[in-house]
Amino acid sequence: MLAFLLMNKILDEELSLQVSVSIKSKVEKPFDNAYKAALCTKEAIYVQGFVVICQKPYHPIESAWLELTVASSMGETSIHIIDPNFKYLTKKQKIFGTSPHKVLI
């Protein structure tokens, strides 16, 4: 699993793709995709915010994703981002940062 670290959070690419397939996500429906993913992902927090892609022109994109707190075997926790919209980014695009607003469901 290749993971990007976003503001002390880990983008879980593998789980993002699995969730995207399981909910049959649709391009240009980031909020619907994240809502459907939240309904089928226990203990996840639905988050709306802005994503900035490392590609010119640099501009924020409104989006939504999930955050899930994951405990390690060592007793430490980390926050994983599950983004059902991730598969719609091209391989050349990288996420630069996010500005979240969380909603508990």
C-alpha positions, 0 to 999 in steps of 0.5 A, a space after each residue: 500500500 502506498 500511503 500519502 501523509 496528509 496533515 498527520 493523516 494517512 491516505 489509505 489508497 487500497 481501502 479507498 479503491 475497495 470502498 469506491 468499487 463497493 459503493 459504485 462511486 460516480 465521477 463528479 459526485 464526491 459528496 454522494 460517494 462519501 455519504 454512501 461510503 460512510 453508511 457502509 464503513 463503521 466508526 468512520 467520520 464523514 468530512 467535507 473540505 477542500 483538496 488541493 492537487 499538485 498540478 497547475 493551476 493550483 486551485 482548491 477542489 470541494 470534496 468529501 471523504 471519510 476519516 477512520 481512527 485505526 489502532 495499531 498492535 503497539 497501542 498507537 492510533 492513526 487517522 486513515 483517510 478513505 476517499 471513494 473519489 480517489 480513483 478519479 485522480 490521474 496517476 500524475 496528480 498528487 494530493 497536496 493538502 486538505 481543509 476539513 469540516 467534519 460531520 458525525 453520522 
